[in-house]
Amino acid sequence: MKASLINRIKRYKKLPFNLILKKIIVRLYRSIYFKFREVRIKNNPITMDCGIFSGWNSGMKFLFNNDRQDYYIKEIDEFDKTEEIIRQADKIVDHVFDLLGSGDINLGCDIKWNQDFKSGFIWENEFYKKIKLIDLSNNADVKVPWELSRFQHIPVLGQAYWITKDEKYAEEFKNQIEDWIKKNPVEMSVNWTSAMDVAIRACNWIVGVNYFKESKISECFWDLINKWLYLHGNFIFYNLEKNMNTNNHYLTNLAGLVWLGMYFRDLRYDKNSADNWLKYGIEELEIEVKKQVYADGFDYEAATYYHCLVTELLLYTTILCDCNGIHFSQIFRQKLEKMCVVILNITKPDGNIPLIGDMDNGRFLVLSGYGSDDIRDFRYLLGVAAEYFDRDDFRIHSLNHTAALWMFKELKEPRHKHHIIKSASYPQGGFHVLRDKKIYIIIRCGKNGTGGSGSHTHNDQLSFELNYDSEDFIVDPGVFVYTADYKMRNLFRSTKSHNTIQVGEMEQNDFYLDYLSGLEDETNAELANFYNNFFQGRHYGYLNKVGVIHERIIIVNSNLIEIKDKFIHKLNSDKENAKIPPAKMSFVLDSDVKITTSDNIISLTKKRKSIYIMTANKYKFEKAWIAKKYGKLLETKKLVISADYDKLNVTKIAINIIEL
């Protein structure tokens, strides 16, 4: 029996009978419906009359103003971004793409939109519900054609067009979209299998319309793209990714409906559904933000990168709505502001966020730094939030205002020049940050994400990252791939790949090897204590397995960090005589950290900066893997220290060896 089926049965067992029956009926209905729909679409492909859109232009006010092109060009030049924008745009014109860790790859004159160009695998066109997206027996990654077909390279093409007035960029925009349309009939290709990606594509096409609408592109093209944008809206509305535990996919569906609803709401068409899209999108976003964003401001998927993605799509959509006289509730906006504060507080001194939990390089709109900025750097988003919420702390720490340039009439100078980011704890989100001078530590301790399903959660309870003087020393492994290599997927989300204690070969939360997006909900981690330089937390992942609870204390005292691990024994009569397997703690090192050892002191050096680890326990080094972005694998080392069940395990990390 496949793990996905086992997992579904387990979830269904927790539901009342009437809800189970309803779900079975819905699944049966959908199965029959899609069989008939497949036949219908093969006989009568989905289309619309282009004449509906003849001579029509959307009245939606956009994020940027075409009448201020000279201002944007001047500011971009002052930001010293002109040459980089043109360079990246020229690569797109040459069909050179770097996606999901591929490195620069020339896709040739004839782009294969349905191919994973990293592995060469092609998903042949057929009815979208019949396409097999995941095959664990090969190394194909469906995210590659999805990523390419998001068209997130359009903004950089548009910016290069405004800077140079060179029609080659407009022509490339037109040619790529016409080619994609020709090769991806509605509901008949792999690029219609994810409504999230359909929504992101539609929003980026709308961005392109606003960059290129004054170009020499023929009128018939605008009729064509508007027709296909409308078909995108219809598809999203009838293929919403709404289930028991909604996540960033459903939020993106809703954002797409809001954008398309505003775009088409003045279209004179007797079957116009734009008002329905817009109304549904606005109402559901209000509901989902209440559900998916905790009161402390953290996204409930328990993954730092997805928190930033969700913040981006919500912030940009909110700003666009404001431009068009549509305003979300005060509660919604307050939560959105808190989400931006979270990004400020989790950002490391080097400007990057820690990659805790899942990540896939995903973005909504790339309005700055396409192809050049570090995928972990979300300070551009703080720049946008600084202007929207008028906050100096965001301005001071953003250092990247290019994205904000496209959304606001002017960028304000900070009223204050300095702001110190302090320690912060998010008990609901499950992340806790300790800061002291040049020391930054972030600790994972909280609920499994997405309502306990753990779809984007790793076995990382009580794991931490350590950054000293803007350099990473102890790191979370990140994510290499999802489905292209299930063994590596499972390795990267396993307990042994994180900076925590593992009992034997057990997992904190069990998972099925071939079910790649979920964990059993076993850890029930809880924060016991937190203040400026002190963290105390515990998890229960081993309680029902071997009768122990892992508790960790981390204390930051000037130049000394103390990590204290202990086991709380809760053996029952069945397990009192059971042999508990040996326990060990891991510290995964950044890939360019140099190691030297002397007795029980371990010296870690990076770019002439050093920290020192002391332990009384036995230790060794093992090969490990990390990924600083999806699809890019790096070999490194991890320090593995034996742990004693019957005494306090103390590990000291000093900035100055004298402290030891």
N, C-alpha and C positions, 0 to 999 in steps of 0.2 A: 504494500500500500504506500503510495507516495506521501512524503512528509506534508505537502500542502493539504492533502485530503485529511490526514490525521489532525493537523492543526485546525482545520475547519470544523471537524467533528468535536474537538475539544472546546472550541469557542461556542458551538451550538449547544453543548451540554449545559452551559452556564445560563442559557436563555430560557424564558418561560415557553411552554408548549405552543401557545397561540402565535408567538413571534417566530418560532421555528417553522411552524406550518406556513405562515405568511411568506417567509423567505423561500421555502421550497416551492411554493406556488409561483412566486415571482421568477425564480430561476427557471422553472419549467416554461412559463409564459415567454420569457426572453429567449430561451432556446428555440422555441417554435417560431417566434417572431423573426429572429435573425436568419433562420433557414429560408423563410419566405422573402425576407428583404434581400438576401443574397441573390436569389433568382431574379427578383425585380430589377436590381441594380445592374446585373449582367445584361439584361435585356434592354433596360432603359437607364443609361448612365445619368447620374445626378447632374443637373445643369440649371441654368436660368437664362432668360433673355437679356443679353447685354444692353438692349434698347432701354431697359428699365433705368439704367444709369447714364444714358446719353445726356450730355450737357449738365449733369449734376455734380456739384462739389459739396463736400461735407461742410456744414457750418460750425463744426466743433472747434472751439478755441483750443489751441495746442499749447504744449509746455513752453515752446520757444516761438518767437515772433519773426516771421520772414522779413518784416520791414526793418529789422535791426541787425541785418547780416554784417554790416561794417563793424558794429560794436562787438559782435561775437569774434570776428576775425582778429580784431585788435587785441581783445583780451586773451585769446588763445596764443597769440604771438608773445604777449607779455608773460604768459605762463610757460613760455618756451616749449610749446607742444606742436607747433606748426609742422616741423619736419617729420616728427614721429607720426602724426596723423597721415600725412601724405605717403610716408613709407609703408605704413600698414595698409592703406587703401590700395596702393600699387600692388601689393602682394595679393590682395583680393582680386584685383583685375586680372592678375596672372594665374588665378585659381590656386594660390598657395595658401594652405590652411594649416594651423597648428591647434588641434582640438584634442582634449582629453589625454594629454601627454604624448601625442603622436610626434611632436617636433614638426618642423616645416615640411609639408608634403604637397607636391604639385599634383592636382587632381586631373590635369589635362584639359583639353578643350571641351570634352564631353563629360560633364560632371555626372557621376552615378549617385543620385540622391538616395538610393535604397541600398547602398553598400557600406559595410564597415570597412573603410579603406585601410584600417590597421591590420586586419586579418585577411581581407579580400572576400569575405563572405557577403553574398547578395541575398536579400529577401525578395523573391520574385513577387510581382504584383498579383494580388488576389484579394478576395473580400477580407476586410480588415479583421473581422472576428475569427477568421480561420488561420491567420498568420501565427506561426509558432515563434514567439519572441525569444524564448530562452531554451537553449539546448546545452545541457551541462557536458555533453560529450564533445563539444567543439569549443573554440576560443573566441567565437563571435560575440561582439558587444553591440547590442541594439542601440545603445546610447550614442554611438558614433553617427549613424544617419540621422537620428533625432536631433543631435546637437548641431550638425551642419544645417538641417532643415529648420532650425529655429531662426535663422537669418539674423543672428546677433551681430553680424559684420556690417549690416546696413548703415547704422549710425556713423561709422568711420568713413564709409563711402560718401555719405551725405556731407559730412564735415569737410572732407577733401574737395568735394564739388563746390561748396560755398567759398572755400579758401582760394581755389585755383580758377573757378568758372570753366573747368575743362569738362566738356560733354562726355568724355570717355567714362567718367564715373556714373553719370546718369544712364548711359547706354548699358553699362555693366549691370546696374540695378535692374533695368528693364529686361535685359537678356536672361539674367538668372531667374527672375520670377516667371517669365514666359516658359523657360525650359523646365522649371519645377512643375508648373501647372500641366504642361504637356505630359510629363512623366509620372504624375501623381494624381490620377483621377480620384474624385471624392469617394472615400470609403473603400478604396481599392489599392492601397499601398501601405507599407510599413509606417509611413509618416502620418497615417490617420489612426494609429493604434493607441495613442496617448493624447487625451484631450488637453493635458497640461501643455504638451509641446505644440499642439494646434493653437492654443491661446497665446503662447509666447510668440509663435510665428506671426500671428495676426497683429499683435501689438507692434512688432518690429516692422511689419509691412506698413502700418499706419505711420510710424516714424519716418519711413522712407517716402511715403506720399508727401509728408510735410517738408522734407528736405528737397525733393526733386520736382515739386509741382510747378515750379517756374522754369523748368528745363525745356529742352526742345523735343521731349518725348511726345509722340503722337497722341491725339485724343482717344483713339481706339484702345490704347493701352490702359488709360485710366478707367475706361468702362470695364475692361477685362479685370483689372486688379480689384475694383470695387465689387464686381460680381463675385469674385472668389473670396473677398473678405466677408461678404454676406453669407456665403456658403460655409465659411469657417464659423461664423456665429451660430448658424443653424446646427452645425455638427456639435459644437460645444454644449449647446443647450440640451441636446438630446443624448449626450454621452457624458454627463457629469460624473466625476469620480467621487461620488458620495456613498460612503459606507458607514459601518458602525463607528470606526475610528478614522474620521476625516483628517487630512494632513495638508501639507503644502501643495499637493496636487489639486485638491478641491479649491483651495484659496486662489490658485492660479487660474482655474476654470472661471471662477467668479470675477476675478480681475479682467480676464479676457472679455467676459460678457458686458462688464461695465464700460470698457473701452469701446467695444463694437456697438453697444447700445447708444452711447453718446455720439459716436461717429455717424450712425445711420438714422438718428431719431428725426431728422428733418427730411428724410427721403420720402417722396410722394409715390407710394406703392401700396396698393390696397391690401396686400398681404404682409405689410411690414411688421416684423416681430421685434423691432429694436426696443420699443418701450417695455415689452415683456422681459427682454434680456436685461435691460438697465434696472428695472424695478426688482427683478429677482436677484441680480448681482448685488445691489446695494443692501437689500434686506438680509440676504444670506451672509454677506461679509460682516455685518453687525453681529449676527448670531455666532458666526464662526470665530470671530476675534474674542468674544466672551468665552467661548469654549476652548480655543486653541492657545490663547495667551493667558498665562497665569497673572494673578493680581500683582506679582512682583515684576512683571514685564518680560518674563522669559517664555519663549515659544515652548509648547508642551512636547515637542518631539525629542527633547534632550540631546540635541546635536547643535553645536555652536554654529556650524556653517549654515545649516538650514534655518537657524534663527535669523541670520543676516539676510538670507535670500527672502524669507517671508517679510522681514522689515522693509527690504527694498521694494518689493512689489506692492506692499500696502502703502508705503510712503509716496511712491510715484503715482499710484492710482488716486490717493487722497488729494495730491496737488493738482492733478488733471481735473478731478471733480470740482475742486474749488474754482479752477479757471472757468468752469462751465456752470457755476451757480448751484452746485450740488454739494451738500455738506454732511459729513458723517456726524454722529452724536458726540457729545463731549466725552462720554466714557470711552468711545472708540479712540478718539484723539489722545486722551490721556494715556491709554494703554500703548498707543503707537509711540508716544514720547518716551515712555518707560522702556520700550524695546530699544530705542536709540541710546538711552542711558546704559542699558546692558552692554551694547557694543562698545561704548566708551570704556566701561569698567573691565571688560574681559580682554580688551586690546592690550597686547604686550608692549613693553617699551620700544621694541623694534618696529612697531606699527602693524604687526600681523595679529590675527586672532589665533588662538590654539585650535587645532582641528580635533575636537573631542566628539565622538560619535561619528555618524556617517557624513559624507560630503561627496559631491560629484562635479565640482567646478561650476555648478549651476548659477546662472544669473537671469534676471528679467530683461533689463535693457542695459547695454554697455555703452554709456554715453561718454566715458572717458577711459583712457588706458587700454583700449583694445589691443591685445597681443603683446603688451609690454608690461603692464602692472602685475605685481605678484597677486595671484588669485586669493591669497589669504589677507590682503590689505583692504579693509573696508572703510578706511578713513575718508574716501570720497563720499560715502554715505553720511558720515558725520558732517561733512561739508554741506550737503543738502539739508540735513536736519538742523544745522546751525541757522540757516536762513529761514527755514519754515517755522521753527519754534523760537527763533531769535535768542539763541543761547550761546554765550561766550565760551563756556567750557567745551562745547562741540567745535567752535571756531578755532580755538587755541590748539586743539589736539588733532584737527582734521588734516592740515597741511596739504590738502588736495581739494581745490575748489572748482575743478574743471566741470564736473557733472552739475554742480549747483549753478554754474554760469548759464546753462541752457534752460533753467527753470525760473530764474528771478531777474527782475529788472536791474537790480544792482546787488553787489555783494558788500555787506557791511564789514567794517574793520572792528575787531574786538575792542570793547571798552576797557578791558583789563588785559594785561600782557601775560599773566602767569596763572596757572591753575594746577593744583596738585591732585592727582587721582589717588584716592584712598582705598583701603581694603573694603571689600563689598561681599555680602552674602545673599544668595538667592535660594532660600530653603525650598520653595515650591519648584523652581526650575532645576535645582539640584547642582548648582555650581557655586563655588566659594573662592574668592580671590584674596590672598594675603600679599600686602605690599609693605616694604620697608626699605627706604633709600633706593638702592639699585636692585633689590630683590623683588621678584615677581613669582608667585606660586598660585596656580589655579587647581582646585581639587574638585573632583566629581563625587557627589554624594547626594542622592535623591531618588525619586521615583523613576522607574523605567518609562521611557517615552511613549507618547501616543496612546494614552489611556491604559498603560501597562503592557501593550502588545510588543513594545520594543522594536518596532519596525526599522527605526534608524538608531537604535541604541546598541552600544557595545558592552561587553563585560568589563566595565571600567570603574566599578564602585570603589571609592577610596583611592583611586589612581590620581596622579598629579603631574603637572608640568612645572619645571623650574627654569626661569630665565634670569640670568644675572648680567647686569650692565649691558642690556640690549642684546645679549647672546643666549641662544637656547642651549642648554646643557642636557637636561632630562626632558624627554618629549613624549607625547602621545604618538602612536604609530600612524594615525590618520587612516586613509582608505586608498588602497591600490586600485581595485576594480570591484564590480558587483558580480555580474553573471559570466564574464569572460573567462574566469578561472575560479571555480567555486572553492577550491582548496585554499587559495590565497585570500578569498573573501572571508572564509571562516577563520583563517589564521589571524587576520587583521582585527576581527571582532572578538577574538578569544581572550580569556583571562591572562594567559601567559604572555600576551603581547602588550600588556599594560603594566603600569607602575604601581602594582598592588600585590597582595599576597595570594598565592594559589595553593590550595590543599591538594596534594598529589597531582593528578591530571584532571581534576574536576573543574567544571565551569561554575562561575558564580550563578549564572542562569543557564540552564540547559538549552541547547538548540539542536535542530535537525540539520544534518550536514547538507541536505539538498533543499532545505527551505531557508532561503537566503535573506529573508526580510522579517525576522521575528525571533523573539526569545521567550522562554518561559519566564513568568513574573515571580521570581523567587527571592530576590535580594531584600526588598522592602527597606532600602537604606534610609537612615534617619540621621539628621544633624542633632548632636547632643549639646554642643556649645560652640559659639563663635564670637570673637571680638577682634580688635585691630590686629593682633599678632598671634592669635590662638584659634585652632580648629580642632574639634573633636567630633567624630562620627563613627557609625558602625553599620554593618550590613549583616543580613541573616541568610545569605545564599548557601552557606554550608550547614546550617542548623539541622535541617531534615536529612542531610546526607551523612554527616559524621558528628553532629551534636555540638558544634562550636559556632560562636559568633566572633567575627573579626572586628576589632575596634582599633582605630588609628587616631593618634594625636599628632598635630604638627604645630610646632612653636617656632616663631621667627623672633630672634632676639639680637638686634643689631647685625653683627656679622656671622651669627651662628644660627643654623636651622637644626632643630631636633625633631626626629620622626620616631614616635613611640608606638609600636604595634604589640597588641596583646590579644589573646584568645580567651573568651568567656565560655567556660564549659557548661553545657546544658544537656549532659548525657542522660538518656532515659534508660530504663531497665533493659531494653533490647540492645542497647549500644554500649553499656558500661564496659563490657569486655572486648568490644570491637577494637581492632587495631586501626588507629588513625594514620593515614599515609603521611609521609614527610611534607612539611610546608616550606615554601620558598617565596621570597619577594624579588621582584624584578625592577630594575631601573634601566629604561631604554634610553640610550644616549643618542644625541644628534650625530649625523653621519660624519661630521668633520671634527669631532672631539678626539683629542689625543690622550692616551691613557699611560700613566706610569704608576707603579705600585712599590710600596716599601712597607713590609710587615702588614699591619692592619690599616694603613693609610693609603687611600687611592687618590691619586692626583689626576684631575681632568682639566685639560687645557684647550682653549679655543681662541685663536686670534690674540695671543699674548695675555689672555685673561684666564685665571685658574680658580677652581674650587677644589675642596678636599673633602673626601668622604672617609669616615672612620666607623668601623663596626667590629665588635668582638666576636661576631659569628663567622663561620666559614663562608667563603665566597668564591665565585669563578666568573669568567666572562664567556658569553655565548654569542654566536652569530644571530643577528636579528634583521628585521626589515622595517622601513618606514616609507611613507609617501607624503611629500609636501604638497602634492596636488594629485588629483585623480589620474591614474594611468601612468604615473612616473615612479618607478620603483628604485629605492636606494638601499644599499646594504649598510648595516651599521653593527654596533656591538651593544649588548645589554649586560649589566651587572646583575648577577643572580646571587642572592644572599640567603643562606639557610635560616629558617625561623623556628624558634623553640616554643612549644605549646605551653610550657609550664613556667615561663618567666617573661618579663617585659623585654621586648626586642627593641633596642635603642640604636638608631642610626643617626650619626651627626654629620652635617654638611657645613663646612666652614669656608668663609671667603678668605680668611687669613689663617694660615696653618697654626699660628700661635694659639688660636681659639681652641684647638684640640688638645 
